């Protein structure tokens, strides 16, 4: 019988995705950046009553619902920490793994052997703490966002937040309600709204197969120019001091609905990179100085690794790791160890991790075979080169993936990638919805191994579940039909423009 343990040890199934006192976790106020229909597991929709962007408490509730529905909790051992993962003595013949596991209640350490291991610790393993000149002399409080829980204790203070990624933006916004915040950024960023066109979640709007078609037909410069225009319609990034030198899709996006509001009301002031710290202040690279600083919040990301694994099994170098399709170490003789969740998606993480797990289970059972080492290494190098061409050089941009292409790539390995041409001849209404509507995880349960009979209905009822928690006051419905017709015309015109571009250029 399988036993699931954890590193670091957790007391419940949440991992670090909900707020718990005295444990590494998200902040008390954290709301997830991906909407419920795009982040759910593919055969278990999130309840319609839940908000579209869930507070971390709802994420935890969903995890419990999922675990209870599939009877998973009896297989999980909490309060156990994995100390080490090594090849068993008979690994070459059996592919098995020897684990040292510590019972945190009894302190007993036992050795156990497993047929397979999934490393699911993600890429938030260790705080990245930059060494700023003078930081040792600074007398104020210094905390990493990993350890930041809420705004209590910061009331009336002057705070510097370093980093303008998702964590830095959230911390600046929350602290800006009770303190004066200086938001320091090296290169700036483009800010995306969670709430997008017509009030829909942004991932519901942009992650559609029709958009992928257009993106593949036109040059990246067109996509960047179009997205830049869209983002600047909300607020001029240059005017607000956030405009970076790089294009929109050359950096992992920052999602934040409130930051420009905090900036325009003066609660948050955008500043450049830091030159040095003094005992009670900060000097920035443009020569400006802010004194009487009470606290610094480091939103400077993470260094990921697998400290419980010998480097001969899996090695991380400067936040880079060699994994075939971000899952399998290419040099292992047997595909019985895999890494899940060690990627940075533009989109939801959970359904991608689920597809990784589905592929791994088929590989470990011998139902699918991995290619030769040479082919795996070729794929690894190809992805690394493509990433280097697209993204600005950063410790952050080593494991980037795009939602639909990577979901499809994994689905090909599983045997569950939707064939829209076949679906069109059998069920044209479904094919149209799959192509023009949001690419929800349910699409990967329509056929193939692990298919789910509720997938078709789930695809057609996405907008119903999206609308349900918002329908708290009835209003006249005047535009629903026109919106549907407009979408059809928009898709046809968009495809025509893309095809004409290909023919003419």
C-alpha positions in Angstrom: 0.0 0.0 0.0 1.4 3.4 -0.9 2.3 6.0 1.8 2.5 9.6 1.0 4.8 11.6 3.2 6.1 15.2 2.8 9.2 17.4 2.9 8.8 19.7 4.6 6.4 18.0 7.0 2.8 19.2 6.9 -0.1 18.6 9.3 -2.8 18.6 6.6 -3.2 18.2 2.8 -2.7 21.9 2.0 1.1 22.0 1.5 1.9 25.7 1.6 -1.3 26.9 -0.1 -3.3 28.0 2.9 -2.6 30.2 5.9 -1.5 28.3 9.1 0.1 29.8 12.2 3.7 28.7 12.8 4.1 27.0 9.5 5.6 27.9 6.1 2.6 29.0 4.1 0.9 31.9 2.2 -0.1 35.1 3.8 -3.4 35.4 5.7 -5.1 37.4 2.9 -3.7 35.5 -0.1 -6.2 35.0 -2.9 -5.1 32.6 -5.7 -4.3 34.2 -9.1 -6.0 31.5 -11.3 -9.8 31.2 -11.5 -11.6 28.1 -10.2 -12.6 26.7 -13.6 -9.1 26.8 -14.9 -7.3 25.5 -11.8 -9.6 22.6 -10.8 -8.7 18.9 -11.2 -10.0 17.6 -14.5 -12.6 15.2 -13.1 -13.8 17.2 -10.1 -15.1 20.7 -10.7 -14.8 23.2 -7.9 -18.3 23.8 -6.4 -20.3 26.5 -8.1 -20.8 28.3 -4.8 -17.1 29.0 -4.4 -15.8 32.4 -5.6 -14.0 32.5 -9.0 -10.8 33.7 -7.4 -10.6 31.8 -4.2 -9.2 32.9 -0.9 -6.7 30.3 0.4 -9.3 28.9 2.8 -11.5 27.9 -0.1 -8.5 26.3 -1.8 -8.0 24.2 1.3 -11.7 23.3 1.4 -11.5 22.1 -2.2 -8.4 19.9 -1.5 -10.3 18.3 1.3 -13.4 17.8 -0.9 -11.2 16.1 -3.6 -9.4 13.9 -1.1 -12.7 12.8 0.5 -14.4 12.2 -2.8 -11.6 9.9 -4.0 -10.8 8.3 -0.6 -7.2 9.5 -0.5 -6.7 10.4 3.1 -6.3 6.8 4.2 -3.2 6.7 2.1 -1.6 9.8 3.6 0.7 9.9 6.6 0.9 13.3 8.1 3.5 14.4 10.6 6.1 12.4 8.7 9.2 14.0 7.1 11.2 12.5 4.3 14.8 12.7 5.3 16.4 11.1 2.2 15.6 9.5 -1.1 18.1 7.0 -2.6 18.2 4.2 -5.0 17.4 0.8 -3.4 20.1 -1.8 -3.5 18.1 -3.7 -6.2 17.3 -0.5 -8.1 18.8 -1.6 -11.5 16.6 -4.7 -11.4 13.5 -3.3 -9.7 13.6 0.5 -10.0 12.7 0.8 -6.3 13.7 3.5 -3.9 14.9 3.6 -0.3 13.6 6.4 1.8 14.4 7.5 5.3 11.3 8.8 7.0 11.0 10.5 10.3 7.9 10.3 12.5 7.7 13.8 14.0 5.6 12.7 16.9 7.8 9.8 18.1 11.0 11.2 16.5 11.6 7.6 15.2 13.4 7.4 11.8 12.6 4.3 9.7 13.9 3.0 6.3 11.2 2.1 3.9 11.3 0.9 0.3 8.9 2.1 -2.4 8.3 1.1 -6.0 8.0 4.7 -7.1 8.6 8.2 -5.9 7.1 11.5 -6.9 9.0 14.6 -5.8 6.2 17.2 -5.4 7.9 20.0 -3.4 7.7 22.5 -6.2 10.1 25.4 -6.7 9.7 27.3 -3.4 12.3 25.4 -1.5 14.6 28.1 -0.1 14.3 31.8 0.2 16.4 33.9 -2.1 18.1 36.5 0.1 20.1 39.0 -2.0 23.2 40.6 -0.3 22.6 44.3 -0.6 25.5 46.6 0.5 24.9 47.8 4.0 22.1 45.5 4.8 24.0 44.2 7.9 24.0 47.8 9.4 20.3 48.4 8.8 18.5 48.5 12.2 15.0 48.0 11.0 13.1 44.7 10.5 13.9 42.6 7.4 11.5 39.8 6.4 11.1 37.7 3.3 7.6 37.3 1.8 7.9 33.6 2.7 7.6 34.7 6.3 5.3 37.7 5.9 1.8 36.8 7.2 -0.2 40.0 7.4 -0.1 43.8 7.9 -0.3 43.7 11.7 2.6 45.5 13.3 3.3 47.7 10.3 0.6 50.3 11.0 2.0 53.8 10.5 5.4 52.5 9.5 7.6 53.3 6.5 8.3 50.1 4.6 10.4 49.2 1.5 9.2 46.2 -0.5 11.8 44.9 -2.8 10.5 43.1 -5.9 7.4 43.6 -8.0 6.4 40.0 -8.8 3.1 38.6 -7.5 4.2 38.3 -3.9 5.8 41.8 -3.9 2.7 43.4 -5.5 0.4 41.7 -3.0 2.6 42.8 0.0 2.8 46.4 -1.3 -0.9 46.6 -1.8 -1.8 45.2 1.7 0.8 47.2 3.5 -0.1 50.3 1.6 -3.4 50.4 3.4 -1.8 50.9 6.8 1.8 52.1 6.0 3.8 54.2 3.6 5.3 51.8 1.1 8.3 52.3 -1.3 8.2 49.6 -4.0 11.7 48.9 -5.4 12.0 47.2 -8.8 15.1 46.5 -10.8 13.5 46.3 -14.2 9.8 47.1 -13.8 6.9 44.8 -14.8 3.7 44.6 -16.8 0.6 44.3 -14.6 -2.3 42.1 -15.6 -5.8 42.3 -14.1 -7.4 39.2 -12.6 -10.7 40.8 -13.6 -10.5 41.1 -17.4 -12.8 41.9 -20.3 -16.5 42.1 -19.3 -15.6 41.3 -15.8 -14.5 37.7 -16.6 -11.4 36.1 -15.1 -8.4 36.8 -17.3 -7.5 33.1 -17.7 -11.0 32.3 -18.9 -10.6 34.9 -21.6 -7.1 34.3 -22.9 -6.5 30.6 -22.5 -8.5 29.5 -25.5 -7.4 27.3 -28.4 -8.5 29.9 -31.0 -6.1 32.4 -29.3 -3.3 29.8 -29.6 -4.0 29.5 -33.3 -3.7 33.2 -33.8 -0.6 33.3 -31.6 1.1 30.7 -33.7 0.2 32.4 -37.0 1.4 35.9 -36.2 4.9 37.0 -35.0 5.5 37.3 -31.3 6.1 41.1 -31.8 2.4 41.4 -32.8 1.2 39.6 -29.7 3.5 41.7 -27.5 2.3 45.0 -29.2 -1.4 44.0 -28.9 -1.1 43.0 -25.2 0.9 46.1 -24.4 -1.8 48.3 -25.8 -4.4 46.4 -23.8 -2.6 46.7 -20.6 -1.8 50.4 -21.1 -5.5 51.1 -21.6 -6.0 50.4 -17.9 -3.1 52.5 -16.8 0.0 53.9 -18.6 2.9 51.8 -17.2 5.4 54.5 -18.1 3.4 57.1 -16.3 3.3 54.9 -13.1 7.0 54.1 -13.2 6.5 50.4 -13.8 7.2 50.1 -17.6 10.1 47.7 -18.1 12.5 47.7 -21.1 11.4 44.2 -22.2 8.2 43.2 -24.0 5.2 41.9 -22.2 5.7 38.2 -22.8 9.4 38.3 -22.1 8.8 38.0 -18.3 6.5 36.0 -16.1 3.4 38.2 -15.7 2.4 40.0 -12.5 -1.3 39.8 -11.6 -2.6 42.6 -9.4 -5.9 44.5 -9.6 -5.1 47.0 -6.8 -1.5 48.1 -7.3 -2.3 51.1 -9.6 -4.9 52.3 -7.1 -2.4 52.2 -4.3 0.1 54.1 -6.4 -2.3 56.8 -7.6 -3.4 57.6 -4.1 0.2 57.9 -2.9 0.2 54.9 -0.5 2.8 53.1 -2.7 5.7 54.9 -4.4 7.6 53.1 -7.1 11.4 53.3 -6.8 14.3 51.9 -8.8 16.8 49.2 -7.6 18.6 49.6 -4.3 22.2 50.9 -4.2 22.8 50.5 -0.5 21.3 50.5 2.9 22.1 52.8 5.8 21.4 52.3 9.5 17.9 53.7 9.1 17.3 54.2 5.4 17.8 53.2 1.8 19.7 54.8 -1.1 18.4 53.9 -4.6 20.4 53.7 -7.8 19.0 57.0 -9.1 20.6 58.7 -6.1 17.3 59.3 -4.2 17.3 58.4 -0.5 14.5 57.4 1.9 15.3 57.7 5.5 13.4 56.6 8.7 12.6 53.2 7.1 11.1 50.8 9.7 11.0 47.6 7.7 12.1 45.9 4.5 10.1 43.1 2.9 12.1 41.0 0.5 9.9 39.7 -2.4 13.0 38.3 -4.1 11.8 34.8 -5.0 13.2 31.4 -4.2 16.0 29.0 -4.9 14.6 25.6 -5.5 16.2 22.3 -4.9 15.8 18.8 -3.6 17.9 18.6 -0.4 16.6 15.1 0.4 18.0 13.7 -2.8 21.6 12.9 -3.7 22.8 15.2 -6.5 23.6 12.1 -8.5 19.8 11.6 -8.8 18.8 15.1 -9.5 20.9 18.2 -9.5 19.9 21.9 -9.5 22.3 24.5 -10.8 21.4 28.2 -10.5 17.7 27.4 -10.5 18.1 25.2 -13.5 17.3 21.5 -13.5 17.5 18.9 -16.3 14.2 17.1 -16.6 12.5 15.6 -19.6 9.4 17.7 -20.2 10.0 19.0 -16.7 9.1 15.6 -15.2 11.7 12.8 -15.6 15.5 13.0 -14.9 17.0 11.8 -18.2 19.9 9.8 -16.8 17.8 7.4 -14.6 17.7 3.8 -15.8 14.1 3.3 -14.7 11.2 5.9 -14.9 10.2 5.3 -11.3 11.1 8.7 -10.0 9.5 11.9 -11.3 9.4 15.6 -10.3 5.9 17.1 -10.2 5.1 20.8 -10.0 8.6 22.1 -10.6 7.7 24.5 -13.4 6.4 28.1 -13.6 3.3 28.2 -15.7 1.6 31.2 -17.3 -1.7 29.7 -16.1 -2.9 27.3 -13.4 -0.5 24.9 -11.8 -2.8 22.2 -10.4 -4.2 20.7 -13.7 -0.7 20.7 -15.2 0.6 18.8 -12.2 -2.3 16.5 -12.5 -1.4 15.7 -16.1 2.2 15.1 -15.0 1.0 12.7 -12.4 -1.2 10.8 -14.9 1.8 10.5 -17.2 4.1 9.3 -14.4 1.6 6.6 -13.3 1.4 5.2 -16.8 5.2 5.2 -17.1 5.9 3.5 -13.7 3.3 0.8 -14.6 5.1 0.3 -18.0 2.1 1.4 -20.0 4.1 4.1 -21.8 7.8 4.2 -22.5 10.1 7.1 -22.4 12.4 7.8 -25.4 16.1 7.3 -25.5 18.4 9.4 -23.3 19.6 11.2 -26.5 16.1 12.2 -27.4 15.3 13.3 -23.9 18.4 15.5 -23.7 17.5 17.0 -27.1 14.1 18.0 -25.8 15.6 19.5 -22.7 18.1 21.6 -24.7 15.5 22.7 -27.2 13.2 24.0 -24.4 16.1 25.7 -22.7 17.1 27.5 -25.9 13.5 28.5 -26.7 13.2 29.9 -23.1 16.5 31.9 -23.5 15.3 33.4 -26.8 12.0 34.5 -25.3 12.6 35.6 -21.8 14.9 38.2 -20.2 17.8 36.5 -18.4 16.7 35.8 -14.8 16.9 33.2 -12.1 13.2 33.2 -12.3 13.0 32.2 -16.0 14.4 28.7 -16.0 11.2 26.6 -15.8 8.6 28.6 -17.7 5.7 26.9 -19.5 2.6 28.1 -21.4 -0.7 26.5 -20.2 -2.3 25.1 -23.3 0.8 24.0 -25.2 2.3 22.2 -22.2 -1.1 20.6 -21.2 -1.3 19.3 -24.8 2.3 18.1 -24.7 1.6 16.1 -21.5 -1.7 14.8 -22.8 0.0 13.4 -25.9 2.2 11.3 -23.6 -0.9 10.1 -21.6 -3.1 9.5 -24.7 -5.8 12.0 -23.7 -5.1 14.9 -26.0 -8.4 16.1 -27.6 -8.6 15.5 -31.3 -10.7 18.5 -32.4 -11.1 17.3 -36.0 -12.6 13.9 -34.9 -14.7 15.6 -32.3 -16.0 18.1 -34.9 -17.5 15.3 -37.1 -19.0 13.5 -34.1 -20.1 16.5 -32.0 -19.6 19.9 -33.8 -21.2 21.9 -30.9 -18.6 20.4 -28.5 -15.7 21.0 -30.9 -16.8 24.7 -31.3 -17.0 25.2 -27.6 -13.6 23.6 -27.0 -12.0 25.7 -29.7 -13.5 29.1 -29.0 -14.3 28.7 -25.3 -11.9 28.5 -22.3 -9.5 25.5 -22.5 -10.6 24.0 -19.1 -9.0 20.9 -17.6 -12.1 18.9 -18.4 -11.0 18.7 -22.1 -8.4 16.2 -21.0 -11.0 13.8 -19.6 -13.1 13.4 -22.8 -11.3 10.4 -24.1 -8.3 8.2 -23.5 -7.1 6.7 -20.2 -9.0 7.9 -17.2 -11.8 9.5 -19.2 -14.7 10.9 -17.3 -18.3 10.7 -18.4 -19.1 14.1 -16.9 -16.4 16.0 -18.9 -18.7 17.1 -21.8 -21.3 18.5 -19.4 -18.6 20.2 -17.4 -17.3 22.0 -20.5 -20.7 23.3 -21.4 -21.5 24.5 -17.9 -18.3 26.5 -17.2 -20.0 29.9 -17.5 -22.9 28.7 -15.2 -20.5 27.9 -12.4 -18.6 31.1 -13.1 -21.8 33.2 -12.8 -23.3 31.4 -9.8 -21.4 33.1 -7.0 -22.0 36.5 -8.7 -25.7 36.2 -9.0 -26.6 37.7 -5.7 -28.9 40.3 -7.1 -31.1 39.8 -10.2 -30.7 42.4 -13.0 -32.3 42.6 -16.4 -30.5 40.4 -19.0 -30.1 42.5 -22.1 -26.8 41.4 -23.8 -26.3 37.7 -23.5 -27.3 36.7 -27.0 -25.5 39.6 -28.6 -22.3 38.7 -26.8 -22.4 35.2 -28.2 -22.9 36.4 -31.7 -20.2 38.9 -31.4 -17.8 36.2 -30.2 -18.5 34.1 -33.3 -17.9 37.0 -35.7 -14.7 38.0 -33.7 -13.2 34.6 -34.0 -13.9 34.4 -37.8 -12.4 37.8 -38.4 -9.4 37.0 -36.2 -8.6 33.8 -38.1 -9.0 35.6 -41.5 -6.5 38.3 -40.5 -4.0 35.7 -39.3 -4.3 33.6 -42.4 -3.9 36.7 -44.6 -0.8 37.6 -42.7 0.7 34.1 -43.4 -0.1 34.4 -47.1 1.2 37.9 -47.6 4.2 37.8 -45.4 
